[in-house]
Amino acid sequence: MQRVREMLKRAIGEVIRREFPVSEAGLVTVNDVDVAGDLHSALVFISILGTSEQQKRGLNLLIRHRKRIQGLVARSIVLKYTPTLKFQVDDSVVRGNRVLEIIEEIEKAAPIGSDENS
C-alpha cells in the first residue's frame, strides 16, 4: 500500500505542476496521499505557498478540476481502480515552521551559558 501511496503522490504532483501555473494557483505541493484499502478513494494532503488569495484559488482549482486530474493520473499509473481524489489543505508544514520559530526565539532569549552551571 505504501508503494501505491508514493506512486499516487508523485503522479498527482506531476499533474498539478503541469496543469496549474504557480501564478494562478500558488506553489502546490502534495505532502501525502491516504488511500482507502479498496483503492476507491484517496485523500490528498496538499500545501499551497503563496498569498492567501492564491491559496484559496489553488484549492478551488484543484476541487473544480478533480475529475481531470484523476483522468490524467489514471493515464500515468496503472491500478485496478483509479481512486476518487479529495483534496485537503495540510497545514502541518506551517505549524512545524511556527514551532521552529518559537524554539529559535526561546534560544535567543535564554542567557548565554545559562545551562553550563546547572
N, C-alpha and C positions, 0 to 999 in steps of 0.2 A: 504494500500500500504506500510505503514511503517513496518508492520509485515513481508511482503514479502521481503522487503529490508533486514531486520535483519536476516531472515532465510537464504537468499542467501549469505549474508556476512559471516555468521557462517559456512555454508556448504562449500563455496569456500575456506575459510581459512583452514578448516579441510583437504580438499582435497590437498591443496598446502603443508600443513605441512607433510602429509603422503607421498606424491609422490615425493617431491623435497628436497633432503638433503641440509641443510644450507651450507655445504662446497662447494656445487656446485652452488646454486642459491642465496646465501646470505640469510639473515633472511627476508622473505617476510611477510608483514603484510597487510591485507585487511582493508583499512581505511573506505571505504564507497562503496555502490553499488547504482547506479542510474538506476532504472528500468523504461522502457517505459510503458505507460499506458496499452498497449495491451499485455504486457509481452513477446514480441517477441525479445527484445534486452535489454541488460544491460551493462552499463559502470562500470567497476570495478576499483576503485581507490586504488592503492597499493603503499606502500613504501618499499624500499629494503635497509636494513642495510648491509653493507659490503664494500669491496673495489669497486672501480669503475668498475673493470673487473667483479666482482661478480654481480654488479647491471645490467650491460649490458647483461651478460649471463642469469641472472634470468629473465629479461624481455623477452629476446629471447626464453627462455624455455617455459614461460607462453604462449607466442604467438604461438609458434610451437605446443604446446600440448593443445591448446584451446579446440578442439573437445573432447579430452579425459577428460579434466576437466569438460566440460559440461555434458558428459555422466555420470561421477561419481556423479556430483551434482544432476542430474535427478534421480539417484537411491536413493539418500538420502532424497530428499524432493519431495513431490507430488504437482505439479502445472499443470494447464491446458496446458501451454506451458513451455518448458524449454528455457529460453532466450538465444540468441546468445551472448556470452560474448565478450567484448572488454576490454583489459587491458590498463590502463593509469597510468603512474607514478604520484603520488601525492606528490609534494614537500612542501606541507603546513606545515608538521611537521618540516622539515629542516628550512623553513623560520621562523616558530614560535620560534624555538630554537635560531636562529640568533637574533631575536628581543629581546629575554630574555637576551642574551649575551650583546647586546648593552645597554640595561637598566642597567644591572649589572655594566658595565664599567662606565656609567654616574654616578651611585650612588657612585662608588669608587672615581671618580674624584671630586665629589662635596665636598666642605669643611664641616667637621663635625659641626653640629649646625648652618648651614647657614640659615635654614628656621625658627629657633626659634625666631629671632628678626624681622621677617617680619610681 
